[in-house]
Amino acid sequence: MALRFVSNNEHLIDYGSLRTLVVDDIPGMRSALKMTLANFGITRTDVASTAQEAIFRLGNGPYDLILADYNLGEARDGQQLLEELRHRGLITLQTVYVMVTAEAMYERVAATAELAPDDYLLKPFNGEVLRNRLEVIFQRKLAFSEAHRRFAEGDLEGAVAACDSLMRNKPRYLVDALRFKGELLNAMGRFEEGEALYRLVIEMRAVPWARLGLARVLHALGRAQEAEAILLDALAAAPEMMAAYDLLAEVRIARKDLVGAQQSLQEGAAISGKTVRRQQQLGELAYENGDLETARTAFQAALDKGRHSIFVSPADYGNLCRVQVEQGNLNGALDTLKKNKDSLQLAPEGQLVTAVIQSMVHSRSGQADLARRALDEAGRLRGEGVHGDGRLMLDLADSCMTQGRNEESDAIIGEVAKNAHDSEALLSKAREIYARCGRAADGEELLKKATADVRKLNNEGVYLAQKGDFDGAVSRLLTAAKEAPYNPRILMNAAWVLLRDADQNGLKEGGLQEAKRLLDEVERLAPGHSRLPGLRSQVREIEARYGISRRPHP
Amino acid sequence: MSLEAKDLYAALMHELKNNLGLLAMAMEQIPRQDSEAHDRPLDDARLLCQQVIERLRQSLLLYKAAERPLPIEIDAYSPHEFVQEMRDEAASLAHGRLQVSAAVDDGVPPIWFFDRNLVDIALTNAIHNSLAYARSRIEIRVGMAEERLCITVSDDSDGYPEHLLHAPGLDTPLGSGGTGLGLRLSQMIAQAHVNRGRTGELRLSNVPGAAFSILLP
């Protein structure tokens, strides 16, 4: 972004240098916006008619300013585009993203969304309004440039300090700085400070994002009951607050109220069913609650809404097919595979899903030949190291055992159990499979043995660390992590012990790298796990102490 | 009206509003020629277009408010930036025929909590009135009154008719060129702002010239 300094210490924005992208599905609107921008000197403007086209353009080069319509007429709206661009790292905190909308209803989306755009304009608006808003936004971006830069470098402490300085020196940015600082404290695991901050904002005015933030830190502090009360209160005042339904579901899961959690997501999905993640979670909860029809509708919706979205993975196809099979709709499951053949064949994980579902369908319909062929294909993929989520692997084991391939199924179940030694849902599913095949006793023994190894290594590791024997602890937990490479809890414990070792005894060769690699892996397996921010912030503290910079300074 | 007919009605109003918005943007592209015969009708047409858009915004709001209390979304905004934006918007419609100024009194805090969209609707209504009646100038001023943020649109017109001064808002008779409707709506907007037991308020006065004030707790 090009800036010129003027005498009164404000900055003039050089509009002529701004690379701009207009995203709107209506051609008339695109050209009207482009002309309006040109009127005040923004001439380097590209246009896109869909979210997908916008993502493609951003993949080819950065933009300083994105002006997107909320309603893009396809599966994804302007808010989802914003979330996806941020998620993929295609825009930074310094990129200006302005939502244009015909709906005053969007105001509520913006007020409560976790990722709010820089501003939104209600259609129709006049060119003067747009120019004014852009001026204000660019000045604010400039004020926050230090905080954003620190954040991008992973220096969250520095970003917090930059926010504090803004609060002291630029009171007009007080609320913006508080909002950003709240997110930073949350990401750093400094929840008590976050609580104080959000209570301070609410003292000024109970704005929706502050109530949501407060509920989030209380949940992180294990005060689920208080969090639930705040969320119910906030939702009574603003029923369109989508993020509150999602958080309420998380809080209720923590309180072991799975039916309540499902209900919350269902209410949210009834208002806005477009978010892929919400539908996925609703499907999973409904499935666990035995509400197969809700699960099917939700998994189907996740796939429909998530076409071309990075939030959809082969596991989603598996989830839908599994429900269809359990509902006795075998043709429906085959139909799902057929309709999505192209996406599924793209990646080996998708091929594994196809083979496993085919094996289930064929073994239920008594076509042993076809089932065997599908199992052979799955076995081939597994031999190449292809891996699916726990439920899919259990489906595979189920088919194997039904076809009498006990050795193969025991190996798969042992692997699942190691990687999910603390997941009651998966372990009890495994017991069910054994019971159905008349091998309940075998199953009990195998599961005990598979989980015992990992559990023993884990418990010993944690115990030794607490006694101060870090060499023993590190070796036990790294072995556990090797045994159970898809087990988030084990990986986090291993990272934790490496970090404590470095904290108390100094850096050891490769230790910090290994901890970071483990945390990246957890991020992939269990995105947004509540223990991650705290561990990441320990990494940063240790790096800071030993003067390791995350990125070479230019 | 049946539920479906009501939805269609709202969708239709939205569409009208958006098409008029495109029309307004298209008119902004017509170059001025510094000739009264050309520019005057153009400016009048632009203002009229904006006024119809405003009416449609108001209707949509009333339509929503018929079902339940006026939906309100409070956030923090800079009063300075807000009045500047209102001024620039008014000036672009006045096209130099009227002098439009903005002023911020001492003691106005850097941020205030209000619903920007709603207050915009109320102030735009007042500004359009002033654009129609002012002789030479319009002022948009923000200050503090009784611990509330007070935004005033004033002009050098003949002022409000006597009957409006005594009963602004809900008791105003409708008609009189839509002034009554706009004032009723503005009062609803003011009163939808509630903070710590205090409520917003609409005040009209002639100082001389018309002065429209909205007080936000």
Chai-1 contact restraints between the chains, C-beta under 6 A:
chainA,res_idxA,chainB,res_idxB,connection_type,confidence,min_distance_angstrom,max_distance_angstrom,comment,restraint_id
A,G28,B,L22,contact,1.0,0.0,6.0,A-B,restraint_1
A,A32,B,L22,contact,1.0,0.0,6.0,A-B,restraint_2
A,A32,B,M25,contact,1.0,0.0,6.0,A-B,restraint_3
A,M35,B,Q29,contact,1.0,0.0,6.0,A-B,restraint_4
A,A102,B,H14,contact,1.0,0.0,6.0,A-B,restraint_5
A,A102,B,N18,contact,1.0,0.0,6.0,A-B,restraint_6
A,A104,B,N117,contact,1.0,0.0,6.0,A-B,restraint_7
A,E107,B,E73,contact,1.0,0.0,6.0,A-B,restraint_8
A,E107,B,N117,contact,1.0,0.0,6.0,A-B,restraint_9
A,R108,B,E73,contact,1.0,0.0,6.0,A-B,restraint_10
A,A111,B,E73,contact,1.0,0.0,6.0,A-B,restraint_11
A,A111,B,D75,contact,1.0,0.0,6.0,A-B,restraint_12
A,K123,B,N18,contact,1.0,0.0,6.0,A-B,restraint_13
A,K123,B,G21,contact,1.0,0.0,6.0,A-B,restraint_14
A,P124,B,G21,contact,1.0,0.0,6.0,A-B,restraint_15
A,P124,B,I53,contact,1.0,0.0,6.0,A-B,restraint_16
A,N126,B,E89,contact,1.0,0.0,6.0,A-B,restraint_17
A,G127,B,E28,contact,1.0,0.0,6.0,A-B,restraint_18
A,E128,B,D88,contact,1.0,0.0,6.0,A-B,restraint_19
A,E128,B,E89,contact,1.0,0.0,6.0,A-B,restraint_20
A,E128,B,S92,contact,1.0,0.0,6.0,A-B,restraint_21
A,V129,B,E89,contact,1.0,0.0,6.0,A-B,restraint_22
A,N132,B,E85,contact,1.0,0.0,6.0,A-B,restraint_23
A,N132,B,D88,contact,1.0,0.0,6.0,A-B,restraint_24
A,V136,B,E81,contact,1.0,0.0,6.0,A-B,restraint_25
A,P171,B,P110,contact,1.0,0.0,6.0,A-B,restraint_26
A,R172,B,S78,contact,1.0,0.0,6.0,A-B,restraint_27
A,R172,B,P110,contact,1.0,0.0,6.0,A-B,restraint_28
A,V175,B,A76,contact,1.0,0.0,6.0,A-B,restraint_29
A,V175,B,I111,contact,1.0,0.0,6.0,A-B,restraint_30
A,R205,B,F113,contact,1.0,0.0,6.0,A-B,restraint_31
A,V207,B,D75,contact,1.0,0.0,6.0,A-B,restraint_32
